[in-house]
Amino acid sequence: DNSLDTATIVAYKGAGKTINIKSKKNIVMAKTNDNDFEVGDIILTVNDTTCEDVNAIREIINNSNENDIIKFKVLRDGKVVLEDNRKIIGIIITTDYEYDLDPEITIKFKNSESGASGGLMLTLTIYNAISGEDLIKGRNIAGTGTINLDGTVGEIDGVKYKIMGANNSNMDIVFVPSANYEEAISVKEKYNYDMDIIKVDTFNEVLEYLRNN
């Protein structure tokens, strides 16, 4: 859901379409046993600061020193509670968005399709559906990489197998994050794959490549 939200926001903003974010919540998705958080807690403030999204929370934590105390204001079951935790706080947080879209879209997945590494291509799929541009031009296009709200493309695991899968599906172009590019190229050269592997750092770089090639 988080990957879908991020991809939708980046695609709509990139295409100049209307997306009205009505609300967002930073929600605890998982925890270790050595803290007092609960799955489902909504984080209201960190060190008395309201955080826009997960990245803002990470920034506060990463800029703290070891053994610093970080204060969390948390909404749990409709009640506000305060938690104090150390720098390594032992939780996984996601930002959940609620928004209105114009035009409306419906996205369907297979049960086997999930994970943050599909964020880049999900963003491209949504953009292609709403923008009115013909970016594909009859080509078989694949890619991998996470997507952030600012459009940056992040590193993924298992790029070797994704390049092999792209070859088996007769892809012409495969986009990969810069951090995975060398491994992707080595796989292509080792097996003599006939495809163009393009390294990208941002979603805009994907759009520019497809427009100009």
C-alpha positions in Angstrom: 0.0 0.0 0.0 2.8 2.4 0.8 4.5 1.7 -2.5 1.2 2.3 -4.3 0.6 5.6 -2.5 4.1 6.9 -3.2 3.9 5.8 -6.9 0.5 7.4 -7.3 1.6 10.7 -5.8 4.8 10.9 -7.9 3.0 10.0 -11.1 0.1 12.4 -10.6 2.4 15.3 -9.7 4.7 14.4 -12.7 1.8 14.4 -15.1 0.3 17.6 -13.7 -2.9 15.9 -12.7 -5.0 16.6 -9.6 -4.2 14.7 -6.4 -5.6 16.1 -3.1 -4.0 14.5 -0.1 -6.7 14.6 2.6 -4.8 13.0 5.4 -1.7 11.0 6.2 -0.6 9.0 9.2 2.7 7.6 10.4 1.8 4.1 11.6 3.8 1.5 13.4 3.8 -1.7 11.3 6.2 -3.9 13.3 8.2 -3.9 16.5 10.7 -5.7 18.6 10.0 -7.0 22.0 12.2 -4.6 23.9 10.1 -1.4 23.6 6.6 -0.3 24.5 5.2 0.4 21.0 2.3 -1.5 19.7 1.5 -2.4 16.0 -1.1 0.1 14.9 0.2 3.0 17.0 0.0 6.4 15.2 3.0 8.6 15.8 1.8 12.2 16.4 5.1 13.9 17.3 8.8 13.0 17.7 10.7 15.2 20.1 7.6 17.5 20.1 7.9 17.9 16.3 5.1 17.0 13.9 6.7 14.8 11.1 5.2 14.9 7.6 6.3 11.4 6.8 8.6 8.5 7.6 11.6 10.2 6.2 11.2 13.1 8.6 11.1 10.6 11.5 14.2 8.9 10.2 16.0 12.2 10.0 15.4 13.0 13.7 16.6 9.5 14.7 19.7 9.5 12.4 20.7 13.0 13.7 20.6 11.8 17.3 23.6 10.4 19.2 23.9 7.0 20.7 22.0 6.8 24.1 20.0 10.0 23.3 16.4 9.8 24.5 13.8 10.4 21.7 10.3 11.3 22.9 7.3 10.0 20.9 3.7 11.2 21.3 1.5 8.3 20.1 -2.1 7.7 19.5 -3.3 4.3 20.6 -6.9 3.1 20.6 -8.0 6.7 20.5 -5.8 7.7 23.5 -2.7 9.7 23.5 0.4 8.1 25.1 4.0 9.2 25.4 6.9 6.9 24.8 10.7 7.4 25.5 13.0 5.2 23.4 16.7 5.1 22.5 18.1 5.8 19.1 17.6 2.3 17.8 14.0 2.2 18.5 13.1 -1.2 17.0 10.0 -0.4 15.0 9.0 -0.2 11.3 6.9 2.8 10.4 5.0 3.6 7.2 3.1 6.7 6.1 -0.5 5.9 5.1 -2.2 8.5 2.8 -5.8 9.2 2.0 -6.4 11.2 -1.2 -8.7 12.2 -4.0 -7.6 11.7 -7.6 -8.6 13.3 -10.9 -8.7 11.4 -13.1 -9.7 8.3 -11.0 -7.8 5.1 -11.6 -8.2 1.5 -10.5 -5.1 -0.6 -10.0 -5.3 -4.4 -9.8 -2.5 -6.7 -8.7 -1.9 -10.4 -8.8 -1.4 -12.2 -5.5 2.3 -12.7 -6.5 2.9 -9.0 -7.1 4.1 -7.0 -4.1 7.1 -5.2 -2.6 8.8 -1.8 -2.7 11.2 -2.8 -5.6 8.3 -2.4 -8.0 7.8 1.3 -7.1 9.5 2.8 -10.1 7.6 0.7 -12.7 4.4 1.2 -10.9 4.9 5.0 -11.0 5.6 4.7 -14.8 2.5 2.6 -15.3 0.3 5.1 -13.6 1.9 8.0 -15.4 1.5 6.4 -18.7 -2.2 5.7 -18.0 -3.0 9.3 -17.1 -0.6 11.6 -19.0 -1.8 11.1 -22.5 1.8 10.6 -23.7 2.9 7.6 -25.7 6.1 6.9 -23.9 6.1 3.2 -24.6 6.2 3.4 -28.5 5.6 -0.3 -28.9 8.7 -1.3 -26.9 8.9 -3.9 -24.2 10.0 -2.0 -21.1 10.9 -3.3 -17.7 12.6 -1.9 -14.6 13.2 -2.1 -10.9 13.8 0.3 -8.0 12.0 1.8 -5.1 10.4 5.3 -5.5 10.5 8.1 -2.9 8.1 11.0 -2.7 10.6 13.3 -4.3 10.9 11.0 -7.3 14.3 9.5 -6.4 14.9 5.9 -7.3 16.3 3.6 -4.6 18.5 0.5 -4.6 17.0 -3.0 -4.6 18.1 -6.5 -3.8 18.3 -9.4 -6.3 18.9 -7.4 -9.4 20.7 -10.4 -11.1 17.4 -12.3 -11.1 15.4 -9.4 -12.3 17.7 -8.9 -15.3 17.5 -12.6 -16.1 13.7 -12.4 -15.8 13.6 -9.4 -18.1 15.6 -11.3 -20.7 13.2 -14.3 -20.5 10.3 -11.9 -21.1 12.1 -10.4 -24.2 12.4 -6.8 -22.7 14.0 -4.2 -24.9 14.8 -1.7 -22.1 15.4 -2.2 -18.4 15.7 0.7 -16.0 17.8 0.0 -12.8 18.9 2.2 -9.9 22.5 3.6 -10.2 23.5 1.5 -7.1 22.5 -1.7 -9.0 23.8 -0.7 -12.4 27.3 -2.4 -12.3 25.8 -5.8 -11.3 23.1 -5.5 -13.9 25.6 -4.8 -16.7 27.8 -7.7 -15.5 24.8 -10.1 -15.8 24.0 -8.8 -19.3 27.6 -9.2 -20.5 28.0 -12.6 -18.9 25.0 -14.0 -20.7 25.2 -11.8 -23.8 21.6 -10.4 -23.3 20.2 -8.2 -26.1 18.7 -5.4 -24.1 19.5 -1.8 -23.1 20.1 -1.4 -19.4 19.6 2.2 -18.3 20.7 3.5 -14.9 18.5 6.2 -13.3 18.5 8.2 -10.1 15.1 9.8 -10.5 11.7 9.2 -12.2 12.2 12.3 -14.4 15.3 10.6 -15.9 13.1 7.7 -16.9 10.6 10.0 -18.6 13.3 12.0 -20.4 14.9 8.8 -21.7 11.6 7.4 -23.0 10.7 10.7 -24.7 14.1 11.2 -26.4 14.8 7.6 -27.5 
